[in-house]
Amino acid sequence: MTRTEIEATVKDFLVEDLELDEEKIKPEARLKEDIGVDSLDFVDIVVIVEKKFGFKIKPEEMQQVKTFGQFCDYIELKIS
């Protein structure tokens, strides 16, 4: 899966499943502050990522992930 496909997949589920504002989802956008991902959304994101990408997210690995771009970097690293 290419980086573009990863970004598109993540953006799709953020908009479709979590009903977040597509206009706010940019690589530099902070997940919590800019996009509006809250703790309940994060639980949903973990389930969706595990289903769509086939790996488990470890909370300790996500502590440094602050932006949409970093989140896609994390997924890209885990599936490559």
C-alpha positions in Angstrom: 0.0 0.0 0.0 1.4 3.4 -1.0 1.6 6.4 1.3 -1.2 8.1 -0.8 -3.4 5.1 -0.3 -2.7 5.1 3.5 -3.6 8.8 3.8 -6.8 8.3 1.7 -7.9 5.3 3.8 -7.3 7.0 7.1 -9.0 10.2 5.9 -12.0 8.2 4.7 -12.6 6.5 8.0 -12.1 9.7 10.0 -14.7 11.4 7.8 -17.1 8.5 7.2 -16.9 6.6 10.5 -16.1 9.3 13.0 -17.8 12.2 11.2 -14.9 14.5 11.5 -14.5 17.6 9.2 -12.6 16.6 6.0 -11.5 20.2 5.6 -9.4 20.0 8.8 -7.6 16.8 7.9 -4.2 17.8 6.6 -0.7 16.3 7.2 0.2 19.1 9.6 -3.1 19.1 11.5 -2.9 18.0 15.1 -5.2 15.1 15.8 -6.7 16.4 19.0 -6.5 20.2 18.7 -7.1 20.7 15.0 -9.1 17.7 13.8 -11.0 17.1 17.0 -10.1 13.4 17.8 -11.1 12.7 21.4 -10.4 9.7 23.6 -13.6 7.9 22.5 -12.7 8.5 18.8 -9.2 7.1 19.5 -10.8 3.8 20.7 -12.7 3.6 17.4 -9.6 4.5 15.4 -7.7 1.6 17.1 -10.4 -0.9 16.1 -10.6 0.5 12.5 -6.8 0.5 12.0 -6.5 -3.1 13.3 -9.3 -4.2 10.9 -8.1 -2.2 7.8 -4.3 -2.5 8.2 -3.9 -5.8 10.1 -1.8 -4.8 13.1 -2.4 -3.8 16.7 -1.7 -0.2 17.9 0.4 -0.1 21.0 -0.5 2.9 23.2 3.1 3.6 24.1 4.1 3.8 20.5 1.4 6.5 19.9 2.5 8.9 22.6 4.7 10.8 20.1 2.1 10.9 17.4 0.5 14.3 17.4 -0.4 15.1 13.7 -2.3 13.4 10.9 0.9 13.1 9.0 2.7 11.4 11.9 -0.2 9.0 12.3 0.1 8.0 8.6 3.9 7.7 9.1 3.3 5.3 12.0 0.9 3.2 9.9 3.3 3.2 7.0 6.1 2.0 9.2 4.0 -0.8 10.8 2.8 -2.2 7.5 6.0 -2.0 5.5 
